[in-house]
Amino acid sequence: MARLQVLSAAILFGTTGTAQTLAPEIEPLVVGASRIAVGAALLLLVALLVGRMRVGGGRAAVLLAGACVALYQATFFAAVAETGVAIAAVVALGSAPAFTGVLARTFAGERLHRRWAAATALASAGVALLVLGGGADGEVAPAGVGLALMSGCGYAGYAVLSKHMLEAGGTPEGVMAAVFATGAVLLLPLLAIVPLGELTSPAGLALALYLGAIPTALAYILFARGLARIGAGETATLTLAEPLTAAALGVIALGERPGAAAAAGAALVLGGLVLLALRPRAIRTAVGPAGAPA
């Protein structure tokens, strides 16, 4: 049951980019802000209902983690709009372990092993091929790749800080509710200055509710419950379903056709992820208590 919960969460995470692309014309920042607002409200409700609102690490950690959540959400949806679901998902998720390792080493003193270095080199080479080789129709937008890298960096900060708060005595429900509520507060002003587009239309509201309820609140709850019962290594392997889901949906549902070099780059990034998952202790915080950014 625990394995099914983690796998289901990873698959749900992987649907976010495709859902945005199939939705009405809405600014990526608005999509990210509305998703986090709905998700945070539901996570707070769950944490209150189960009576586990304890948050460790202090206010500064919550604020910084919330800022990281806001960063990776907004930049991921912007990257999808710039360079497509498949490329954005692979670059963001492929770069996150490298950024996480650097931050964990710098601020938490965690050791980085050779396998982590090899995985990072594979992912970096893959990103380079994606940029140089082109994606759909032979082109990849450098701006989109840059936004995806920012998303990976934001997720890394969130993962390291969440790990710190959990080790300081926070509960998974309480930490997630506090962090995502903070991220929502930081993103909500965007709804006042960025055109809402068709967010208030029936289809736009359906998108916000889906993204907030399914690949945010429900997926994070499933992931946390599964993670509590199985090892981090097995969890890391199961969460590889997220980038695979995103890339597959980009090709199948959206008709994205990456070029040969871009496909090779995506394979290298995914190879790096697999190599990292085979040795989870090389970077323990690569899989945080709430999964990946999409």
Order of alpha helices (4+ residues) and beta strands (2+ residues): alpha-alpha-alpha-alpha-alpha-alpha-alpha-alpha-alpha-alpha-alpha-alpha-alpha-alpha
